[in-house]
Amino acid sequence: MKQIKHYLITLLLAIMPAVGLHAQNKVVTFPSGTMTVRQAFEAIEHQLGMTIAYNESLLDVNRHVTPPSGKHVLEAMTAILDGTGMQASIDGKMILVVKADQKAAPVEYKGKVVDSSGPVPGAMVMLDGKKDNVVMTDIDGQFAIQATPGRTFVVSMMGYKDYTSRFGSQTAGIVINIEEDIDLLEESVVVGYGVQKKVNLTGAVGVISGKDLNNRPVTNAAQALQGADPSLLMSMSSGSIEGKQYNVKIRGQVSLNSGSPLILVDGIESSLTQVNPNDIESVSVLKDASSCSIYGATASAGVVLITTKNGKSGDLKVTYNGRGGVAFNTTRTDFLTTGYDYVNLSNEFTLHSGKGYVAWNYTDEEMQMLYDRRNDKTENPDRPWVYTNDKGKYRYLGNFDWYGYIFKRTRPETEHNVTINGGNDKINYYVSGRYLYREGVFNNASEDIMNGYSFRAKVNAHVKPWLHYTGNMSYEGSAYNYGGFWEQDGSEDLKSQGILWNITQNISPTIVPVNPDGTTTMYTNGIQFADSPIASGRGGVFTDGRNKNSRKVNSWIITNRLVFDLTKWLNITADYTYRRRDNLNSYRSYPTANTWDKNMKTITELSNGSVYDFYHEARTYLNVHVANAYLNVNKSWGNHNLTAVAGMQFQDSRSTLPHLQDGVCPRRTSGAA
């Protein structure tokens, strides 16, 4: 056995019972008589297949001892080290010998990562396999990293198998040889109208496995792709629970007026929000200009190709997975809810901002009343939050949480997925369904809820040895219902900037939404030199409860595809797709009922430029017919590979956009072929 000297500057004393339990229970034996400490260590290493790490400057390994035979390894080590001031512990396959009072400290390990051809630059060396503690090899494959002896490390590089080991006594000149992942290079990648093996790729193509996406707790493919590929920049432009507003860029902005990448699902143009993440098998990201040679100008910003799952040969298999969760607001919501403090602060601000007067017209007596109620989280019958003054008008003295009244701080959501697949060598099938329930941020009369439904059925059949058929049908539907003001954030393209713009105007914690007589609060009579209604007149819709609005989407895609195998390397594909999308946006608005006028003389309905009695309905119908026919060549010989595609596409689309409001129904129809 080759003798190993263990030189260490400092050593880690680590006790890991779960890892070292098996080794601790092993028994070691020694020849009778005395031997040196070095010889005893070598006997233990030989019997257990472990390495003993120690600092030779701290331990006299030539000292003679009589080790006990038939004892557990730590008992034997304790006897061998008796009187030396050293102690032993087990960490995986290493036995660490350190001074009894020594603290753990890292040392620098230097090495080189190579393959069969030489140095490997850009490889990741990760402690414990975690990317939060990692270094990269330089152009010569060299690396240096701080770690404690016995620490596990992983070397990872795309196209290579991961290499896992532990740092030991050697701190310099470490050579790590990693192997190419042949199976990975043989994998097929979807590129345009065909597939290629990774080893034959010449363009810039990123591949994302469906397994990486399926485990993410997200509700659509746009959210699933966030951070999945370094070149894919994905952002959600709205916090709406519908999740339909997203921005995607490949390698950043292509030009000042460039659009978004072309999104294709099983070869058909679609939206990322119309794909159930659980149905995704793989995603290919075409990053360079070569995508334009396949798809033309529509692919000038790149292409995202999504391939959905197929059935697998075997017995019928039914899978269910469900999840439930609660979403929390990411911003602080501990806003000021004490009326006294709010009035004081806003008065100080207004007075010293150049206006020369305070914001609220409370008297000294009323300010004292506000102060007396300062600690009332809920209304105390002895200290009511609303009283009638000597002029017969309501005055508000509350500590009301308007944020909690209008918005939710927590929002539950649930998702249920069922998949069915099976088949044989002639035919296989894949069927999936999903139900999604999400609650939005709005509360009480403005509560918003989304119900989502998706369905996919896919059949692959070998009709003849030279003929293959694929039928693919998908449905994606959603119903988003909400109350309150009809326009939420201005994105509805109607008349206002949305309730998020002016929801806090003329509102303070002193005001409550409902008066003691049951009327809806609109005019507060408390703002200095102004008589504006709360929230610019829209505050009543949060209490009224009559306004009902909805946005519904139903989308169908049906594809039939035939593949004719003329030879092993030549085939012809022909497919026809019908795509249908129906959108229905409906808004029902009422004036705020049962409210006092600003002089508190008459109970009336409040209406203004945006709060009035109307019904608005907007429908969008889109019908698309797409036919493709293309020839695919994919031939390899020796070290050469030839790939070629030639084909044609026909597309016809018709859209209809009728609108209905107050009995008037303007219609607009457009078409393109």
C-alpha positions in Angstrom: 0.0 0.0 0.0 1.3 3.4 -1.0 2.0 5.5 2.2 0.3 8.8 2.3 1.5 11.7 4.4 -1.3 14.0 5.5 -0.1 17.6 5.8 -2.8 20.1 6.9 -2.4 23.7 8.2 -5.8 23.6 10.0 -8.4 20.9 10.3 -12.2 20.8 10.7 -13.7 19.1 13.7 -17.1 18.1 12.4 -19.5 15.7 14.0 -22.0 14.3 11.5 -23.7 11.4 13.2 -26.1 10.7 10.3 -23.3 10.4 7.8 -20.7 8.6 10.0 -23.0 6.3 11.9 -22.1 3.2 9.8 -18.4 3.8 10.0 -18.5 4.4 13.8 -20.0 0.9 14.3 -17.2 -0.8 12.4 -14.7 -2.9 14.4 -10.9 -2.8 13.7 -8.3 -5.3 14.7 -4.5 -5.0 15.1 -1.6 -7.4 15.4 -0.5 -8.1 19.0 2.3 -6.0 20.4 3.3 -2.4 19.9 3.5 -0.3 16.7 3.9 3.3 15.7 0.9 5.6 15.4 1.5 5.8 11.7 1.3 2.0 11.4 -1.9 2.0 13.4 -3.5 4.6 11.2 -2.5 2.7 8.1 -4.1 -0.5 9.5 -7.4 1.4 10.1 -7.3 2.9 6.6 -6.7 -0.5 5.0 -9.5 -2.2 6.9 -12.2 0.5 6.5 -11.3 2.1 3.2 -11.1 5.5 4.9 -8.6 8.3 5.1 -7.2 9.7 8.3 -6.3 13.4 8.0 -4.0 15.0 10.6 -1.2 17.6 10.9 2.1 15.8 11.3 3.6 18.9 13.0 1.1 18.5 15.9 1.2 14.7 16.2 4.2 12.4 16.7 3.3 9.6 14.3 6.5 7.7 15.2 5.4 7.3 18.8 4.9 3.7 19.8 1.4 2.6 21.1 -0.4 -0.6 21.8 -3.8 -0.2 20.1 -6.8 -2.3 21.4 -8.0 -4.9 19.0 -11.7 -5.7 18.4 -12.9 -2.2 19.3 -15.1 0.2 17.4 -13.0 2.6 15.3 -13.5 5.7 17.5 -12.7 3.7 20.6 -9.5 2.5 19.0 -8.6 6.0 17.8 -9.2 7.4 21.4 -6.7 4.8 22.8 -4.1 5.5 20.1 -4.3 9.3 20.7 -4.3 9.0 24.5 -2.0 11.5 26.1 -1.5 13.5 22.8 -4.1 16.2 23.4 -5.7 15.2 20.1 -9.1 13.8 19.3 -10.8 12.1 16.3 -14.2 12.4 14.6 -15.7 10.9 11.5 -16.9 12.9 8.5 -18.1 10.6 5.7 -15.1 8.5 4.6 -12.6 10.7 6.5 -11.4 10.5 10.0 -10.3 13.9 11.2 -7.6 14.2 13.9 -7.4 17.7 15.5 -6.4 19.3 18.8 -9.2 19.0 21.3 -9.7 22.8 21.5 -9.2 23.5 17.7 -11.8 25.6 15.9 -12.8 24.9 12.3 -11.2 27.1 9.7 -11.2 26.9 5.9 -8.1 26.4 3.7 -7.5 27.3 0.1 -7.7 24.4 -2.4 -6.2 24.9 -5.8 -6.6 22.6 -8.8 -7.4 22.1 -12.4 -10.4 20.7 -14.3 -9.6 18.8 -17.5 -11.2 16.4 -20.0 -9.8 14.1 -22.6 -8.8 17.0 -24.7 -7.2 19.3 -22.1 -8.3 22.1 -19.7 -12.0 22.9 -19.3 -12.7 26.6 -18.9 -16.0 27.8 -17.4 -16.7 24.8 -15.3 -18.4 25.4 -11.9 -16.8 24.1 -8.7 -19.6 24.1 -6.1 -19.3 23.3 -2.4 -22.0 20.8 -1.3 -23.4 21.1 -4.9 -25.0 24.5 -4.1 -24.7 27.4 -6.5 -24.5 29.9 -3.7 -20.9 28.9 -3.0 -19.2 28.4 -6.3 -16.2 29.4 -8.4 -15.5 29.1 -12.1 -12.5 27.7 -13.8 -10.4 30.1 -15.8 -9.3 29.8 -19.4 -6.6 27.2 -18.3 -9.1 25.2 -16.3 -7.6 26.4 -13.0 -9.6 27.1 -9.9 -9.1 28.2 -6.3 -11.7 27.9 -3.5 -11.8 28.2 0.3 -13.2 25.0 2.0 -12.7 23.0 5.1 -11.2 19.5 4.8 -13.7 16.8 4.2 -16.2 19.2 2.5 -18.1 17.8 -0.4 -17.7 19.5 -3.8 -19.3 19.1 -7.2 -17.8 20.0 -10.6 -20.5 20.8 -13.1 -20.3 21.8 -16.8 -22.9 21.7 -19.6 -22.3 18.7 -21.8 -20.3 16.8 -19.1 -21.3 14.5 -16.3 -21.2 16.0 -12.8 -18.1 15.0 -10.7 -18.6 14.7 -7.0 -15.8 14.2 -4.4 -14.4 15.5 -1.1 -11.5 17.8 -0.3 -8.8 16.0 1.7 -5.3 16.6 2.7 -4.0 17.6 -0.8 -4.5 21.4 -1.1 -2.6 22.1 -4.3 -2.1 20.5 -7.7 -5.5 18.8 -7.6 -6.5 17.4 -11.0 -10.1 16.7 -11.7 -11.0 14.7 -14.9 -14.6 15.1 -16.0 -16.3 13.0 -18.7 -18.5 14.1 -21.6 -22.2 13.2 -21.2 -22.7 11.2 -24.4 -26.4 10.6 -23.6 -26.9 14.3 -23.4 -25.2 15.0 -26.7 -27.4 12.3 -28.4 -30.6 14.0 -27.2 -32.9 15.5 -29.8 -33.6 19.2 -29.8 -36.6 20.8 -31.6 -35.3 23.4 -34.1 -37.8 24.9 -36.4 -39.7 22.4 -38.5 -37.5 19.5 -37.4 -35.2 18.0 -34.7 -31.5 17.7 -34.4 -29.1 16.0 -32.1 -27.3 18.4 -29.7 -24.0 17.2 -31.0 -24.9 18.5 -34.5 -26.2 21.9 -33.5 -24.6 24.9 -35.1 -26.9 27.7 -34.1 -27.5 29.3 -30.7 -30.2 27.1 -29.2 -31.1 27.0 -25.5 -32.9 23.9 -24.3 -35.1 23.8 -21.1 -36.4 20.5 -19.8 -40.0 20.1 -18.9 -39.0 18.5 -15.6 -37.4 21.8 -14.5 -40.6 23.6 -15.3 -43.1 21.1 -14.0 -41.8 21.4 -10.4 -42.3 25.2 -10.2 -45.4 26.4 -8.3 -46.6 28.6 -11.1 -49.9 28.9 -13.0 -48.8 29.5 -16.6 -45.8 29.0 -18.9 -44.7 32.6 -18.8 -44.1 32.4 -15.1 -42.5 29.0 -15.4 -39.9 30.3 -17.9 -38.7 33.1 -15.6 -35.0 32.4 -15.0 -35.0 29.1 -16.8 -32.5 30.2 -19.5 -29.9 33.0 -19.1 -30.8 34.6 -22.4 -34.5 34.6 -21.9 -35.6 37.8 -20.2 -39.1 37.3 -18.8 -41.1 39.9 -16.8 -44.7 40.1 -15.8 -46.0 43.6 -16.5 -49.0 43.3 -14.3 -49.8 41.7 -10.9 -53.3 40.6 -12.1 -54.2 37.1 -11.2 -55.1 36.5 -14.8 -51.3 36.5 -15.6 -51.8 37.5 -19.2 -49.6 40.5 -19.4 -46.0 39.6 -19.8 -42.9 40.8 -21.7 -40.3 38.4 -23.1 -37.0 39.2 -24.8 -34.2 37.0 -26.0 -30.7 38.4 -25.5 -32.3 41.8 -24.6 -33.7 44.4 -26.9 -32.9 43.7 -30.5 -33.6 47.2 -31.7 -35.5 50.3 -30.6 -38.7 49.2 -32.2 -38.3 45.4 -32.1 -41.1 43.2 -31.0 -41.3 40.1 -29.0 -40.1 36.6 -29.9 -42.3 34.3 -31.9 -44.0 31.8 -29.5 -44.9 28.4 -31.0 -46.6 25.6 -29.2 -46.3 22.3 -31.0 -45.5 24.3 -34.1 -48.6 26.6 -33.8 -48.4 30.3 -32.9 -49.8 30.8 -29.4 -49.5 32.6 -26.1 -47.4 31.5 -23.2 -50.4 32.1 -20.9 -52.4 29.5 -22.8 -50.1 26.6 -22.0 -50.4 24.5 -18.9 -46.9 24.2 -17.5 -47.6 20.6 -16.5 -48.1 19.7 -20.2 -44.6 20.9 -21.3 -42.1 18.3 -22.4 -39.3 20.7 -23.5 -38.6 24.3 -24.6 -36.2 25.3 -27.3 -35.0 28.9 -27.5 -33.7 29.9 -30.9 -31.5 32.9 -30.2 -29.7 34.0 -33.3 -30.6 35.2 -36.8 -30.8 31.7 -38.2 -34.4 31.5 -36.9 -35.4 34.1 -39.5 -34.3 31.7 -42.3 -37.1 29.4 -41.1 -39.9 31.7 -39.9 -39.1 34.9 -41.7 -39.4 38.4 -40.3 -41.8 37.3 -37.5 -38.8 35.6 -35.9 -36.5 38.6 -36.0 -36.6 38.8 -32.2 -36.0 35.0 -31.8 -38.3 32.0 -31.3 -39.5 30.1 -28.3 -40.6 26.5 -29.3 -42.7 24.6 -26.8 -43.2 20.9 -27.2 -46.0 19.3 -25.2 -45.9 15.8 -23.7 -46.8 12.6 -25.6 -48.3 9.4 -24.4 -46.0 6.5 -23.5 -46.3 2.9 -24.3 -47.6 0.8 -21.4 -50.6 0.2 -19.3 -53.1 3.0 -18.6 -51.6 5.4 -16.1 -53.6 8.1 -14.2 -51.7 10.8 -12.3 -53.1 13.5 -10.0 -51.2 16.3 -8.5 -52.6 19.3 -6.6 -51.3 22.2 -4.6 -52.7 24.8 -2.4 -51.1 28.0 -1.3 -51.5 31.5 0.1 -50.0 34.6 -1.6 -48.8 37.4 0.6 -48.3 41.0 -0.3 -44.6 41.8 -0.9 -44.9 45.4 0.1 -45.4 46.7 3.7 -49.0 47.2 4.5 -48.7 48.6 8.1 -50.1 52.0 7.0 -51.2 54.7 9.4 -54.7 53.9 10.6 -55.0 56.2 13.6 -57.2 59.2 12.6 -55.6 61.6 15.1 -52.0 61.0 13.8 -53.1 61.1 10.2 -54.8 64.4 10.6 -51.9 65.9 12.5 -49.3 64.8 9.9 -51.3 65.9 6.9 -52.2 69.2 8.4 -48.5 69.9 9.2 -47.5 68.9 5.6 -50.1 71.1 4.0 -49.5 74.1 6.3 -45.7 74.1 5.5 -45.9 73.2 1.9 -46.8 76.8 0.8 -50.5 76.6 1.0 -50.8 78.5 4.3 -53.7 76.4 5.7 -54.3 72.9 7.1 -55.7 70.0 5.2 -58.6 69.2 7.5 -61.2 71.5 9.1 -61.4 69.8 12.5 -62.0 72.0 15.5 -59.9 71.8 18.7 -62.7 70.0 20.4 -62.9 67.4 17.6 -59.1 67.0 17.6 -59.4 66.1 21.3 -62.1 63.6 20.4 -59.8 62.1 17.8 -57.0 61.9 20.4 -59.4 60.1 22.9 -60.1 57.5 20.2 -56.4 57.0 19.3 -56.1 53.5 20.7 -59.5 52.2 19.6 -58.7 49.5 17.0 -62.5 48.9 16.7 -65.3 51.3 17.4 -66.2 51.7 21.1 -69.9 52.4 21.7 -68.9 55.1 24.3 -66.7 56.8 21.7 -68.5 56.5 18.3 -66.5 57.1 15.1 -69.3 59.2 13.5 -71.3 61.9 15.2 -73.7 64.6 14.0 -72.6 68.2 14.7 -74.8 71.2 15.5 -75.2 71.9 11.7 -76.7 68.4 11.2 -73.7 67.0 9.3 -71.8 63.9 9.9 -68.3 64.3 11.3 -65.8 61.4 11.2 -63.5 60.5 14.0 -62.5 56.9 13.2 -59.3 54.7 13.0 -60.5 52.9 9.9 -58.1 50.5 7.9 -59.0 51.5 4.3 -56.2 49.3 2.9 -57.6 46.2 4.6 -61.1 47.2 3.5 -60.2 47.5 -0.2 -57.3 45.1 -0.5 -56.6 41.6 0.8 -53.3 40.9 2.7 -53.5 37.2 2.0 -54.9 35.4 -1.1 -55.5 31.7 -1.3 -55.1 29.7 -4.5 -55.5 26.0 -5.5 -54.6 24.0 -8.6 -55.6 20.4 -9.6 -54.1 18.5 -12.4 -55.1 15.1 -13.8 -53.2 13.3 -16.6 -54.0 10.0 -18.4 -51.5 8.3 -20.7 -50.8 4.9 -22.1 -50.6 2.9 -25.3 -48.6 0.4 -27.2 -46.0 0.3 -30.0 -48.7 1.3 -32.6 -50.6 4.0 -30.8 -50.3 6.1 -27.6 -52.3 8.8 -26.0 -52.0 11.7 -23.5 -54.9 13.4 -21.9 -54.6 16.2 -19.3 -57.0 18.5 -17.5 -56.5 21.3 -15.0 -58.6 23.5 -12.7 -57.1 26.6 -11.2 -58.7 28.9 -8.6 -57.1 32.2 -7.6 -58.2 35.1 -5.5 -57.0 38.6 -6.4 -56.0 41.5 -4.3 -59.3 43.3 -4.1 -61.6 42.8 -1.2 -65.3 43.1 -0.1 -67.6 44.5 -2.9 -64.6 44.7 -5.2 -63.4 41.1 -4.7 -61.9 39.5 -7.7 -61.7 35.8 -8.4 -60.3 33.8 -11.3 -61.3 30.3 -12.4 -59.1 28.7 -15.0 -59.7 25.5 -17.0 -57.4 23.7 -19.4 -57.6 20.5 -21.4 -55.4 18.7 -23.8 -55.8 15.4 -25.7 -52.9 14.1 -27.9 -52.8 10.9 -30.0 -49.9 9.4 -31.9 -50.5 6.5 -34.2 -48.2 4.4 -36.5 -50.7 3.9 -39.3 -48.2 2.2 -41.6 -44.4 1.7 -41.2 -44.0 4.7 -43.4 -47.0 6.8 -42.1 -47.4 8.5 -38.7 -50.5 10.4 -37.5 -50.7 13.0 -34.7 -53.9 14.5 -33.4 -53.6 17.3 -30.9 -56.4 19.3 -29.3 -56.1 21.9 -26.6 -58.5 24.1 -24.7 -57.7 27.0 -22.4 -60.4 29.0 -20.6 -60.6 31.5 -17.9 -63.3 33.5 -16.2 -62.2 36.6 -14.2 -65.0 38.2 -12.2 -64.7 41.3 -10.0 -66.8 43.9 -8.4 -66.4 47.6 -7.7 -65.3 50.1 -10.3 -65.3 48.7 -13.8 -61.8 49.8 -14.8 -59.1 48.5 -12.5 -55.7 49.8 -13.7 -56.3 51.5 -17.0 -55.5 48.5 -19.1 -59.1 48.0 -20.2 -58.7 50.7 -22.8 -61.8 52.5 -21.7 -62.0 56.1 -20.2 -60.1 56.3 -17.0 -56.7 55.6 -15.5 -58.3 53.0 -13.2 -59.1 52.8 -9.5 -55.4 52.2 -8.6 -54.7 55.7 -9.7 -57.1 57.6 -7.5 -58.3 55.1 -4.9 -56.6 57.1 -2.0 -57.8 60.5 -3.0 -59.8 62.3 -0.3 -59.7 59.3 2.0 -58.3 59.2 5.5 -58.5 56.8 8.5 -61.0 59.1 10.2 -63.6 58.2 7.5 -65.8 55.0 7.6 -67.4 53.5 4.5 -71.0 53.3 5.9 -72.8 56.0 8.0 -74.7 55.1 11.2 -78.0 55.4 9.2 -76.8 52.8 6.7 -76.1 55.3 3.9 -72.9 55.0 1.9 -70.3 57.6 2.8 -69.4 59.9 -0.1 -69.0 63.4 1.2 -67.0 63.9 4.4 -67.4 67.6 5.0 -64.0 67.5 6.6 -61.6 68.6 3.8 -60.5 72.3 4.1 -61.9 74.4 1.2 -63.2 71.4 -0.7 -66.3 69.2 -0.9 -65.0 66.4 -3.2 -66.4 62.9 -2.8 -64.0 60.2 -1.6 -61.9 58.5 -4.2 -63.0 61.1 -6.8 -66.5 59.7 -6.5 -65.6 56.1 -6.9 -65.4 55.2 -3.2 -69.0 54.2 -3.1 -68.6 51.3 -5.5 -66.4 49.5 -2.9 -69.4 49.5 -0.5 -72.4 49.4 -2.9 -71.8 45.9 -4.0 -74.0 46.1 -7.2 -71.3 46.6 -9.8 -70.4 43.3 -11.5 -67.6 42.9 -14.2 -66.0 40.0 -15.9 -63.4 39.1 -18.5 -63.8 35.6 -20.1 -61.5 33.9 -22.5 -62.0 30.6 -24.4 -59.3 29.3 -26.7 -59.3 26.1 -28.9 -56.4 24.7 -31.0 -57.0 21.6 -33.1 -54.1 20.1 -35.1 -54.0 17.1 -37.4 -50.5 16.1 -38.7 -49.3 13.4 -41.1 -45.6 12.4 -41.4 -44.5 10.3 -44.5 -41.2 8.5 -44.0 -39.8 8.2 -47.6 -36.4 7.0 -46.3 -34.7 6.8 -42.9 -33.3 10.3 -43.6 -36.0 11.9 -45.7 -39.7 12.6 -44.7 -42.6 14.9 -45.6 -44.8 16.5 -43.0 -48.3 17.9 -43.7 -50.5 19.4 -41.1 -53.7 21.5 -40.7 -54.6 23.6 -37.6 -57.8 25.4 -36.7 -57.5 28.0 -34.0 -60.4 29.7 -32.3 -60.4 32.3 -29.6 -63.4 34.0 -28.0 -63.0 36.9 -25.6 -65.9 38.5 -23.7 -65.4 41.5 -21.5 -68.6 42.8 -19.8 -68.9 45.7 -17.4 -72.0 46.7 -15.4 -71.8 50.0 -13.7 -74.4 51.7 -11.4 -74.4 55.1 -9.7 -73.6 54.9 -6.0 -77.0 54.4 -4.4 -78.3 55.4 -1.0 -75.9 58.3 -0.3 -76.3 61.8 1.1 -75.6 64.8 -1.2 -72.8 67.1 -0.2 -75.1 69.3 1.9 -76.6 66.3 3.7 -80.1 67.3 2.8 -81.2 64.6 0.4 -80.5 60.9 0.0 -79.7 60.3 -3.6 -77.6 58.5 -6.2 -74.2 59.8 -7.0 -72.9 59.8 -10.6 -70.2 61.6 -12.3 -68.1 61.3 -15.5 -67.1 57.7 -14.8 -69.6 56.4 -12.2 -72.9 56.2 -14.0 -75.6 53.7 -15.1 -74.3 51.8 -18.1 -73.6 48.3 -19.5 -70.6 47.8 -21.8 -69.8 44.5 -23.6 -66.9 43.9 -25.9 -66.5 40.5 -27.7 -63.6 39.4 -29.9 -63.8 36.4 -32.2 -60.6 35.1 -33.9 -60.6 32.3 -36.4 -57.3 31.1 -37.8 -56.6 28.3 -40.4 -53.0 27.2 -40.8 -51.7 24.6 -43.3 -48.1 23.5 -43.4 -46.2 21.2 -45.8 -42.5 20.7 -45.7 -39.7 18.2 -46.5 -37.1 17.4 -43.9 -33.6 16.0 -44.7 -31.4 14.7 -41.8 -28.5 12.5 -42.9 -25.3 11.7 -41.2 -22.2 9.8 -42.5 -18.8 9.6 -40.9 -18.1 12.9 -39.2 -20.5 14.8 -41.4 -24.2 15.8 -40.9 -26.6 17.3 -43.4 -29.9 19.0 -42.3 -32.2 20.8 -44.7 -35.8 21.9 -44.7 -38.0 23.1 -47.5 -41.7 23.8 -47.3 -44.6 26.2 -47.4 -47.3 27.6 -45.1 -50.7 29.0 -45.7 -52.5 31.1 -43.1 -55.9 32.7 -43.1 -57.3 34.7 -40.1 -60.6 36.4 -39.5 -61.4 38.5 -36.5 -64.7 40.2 -35.4 -64.9 42.8 -32.7 -68.5 43.8 -31.8 -69.1 46.3 -29.0 -72.3 46.9 -27.1 -73.0 49.8 -24.8 -76.3 51.4 -23.9 -78.0 49.8 -26.8 -75.5 50.9 -29.4 -73.6 48.2 -31.1 -70.8 49.3 -33.5 -69.2 46.4 -35.3 -65.8 46.1 -36.9 -64.6 43.2 -39.0 -61.1 42.6 -40.4 -59.5 39.8 -42.3 -56.2 38.7 -43.7 -54.9 35.9 -45.8 
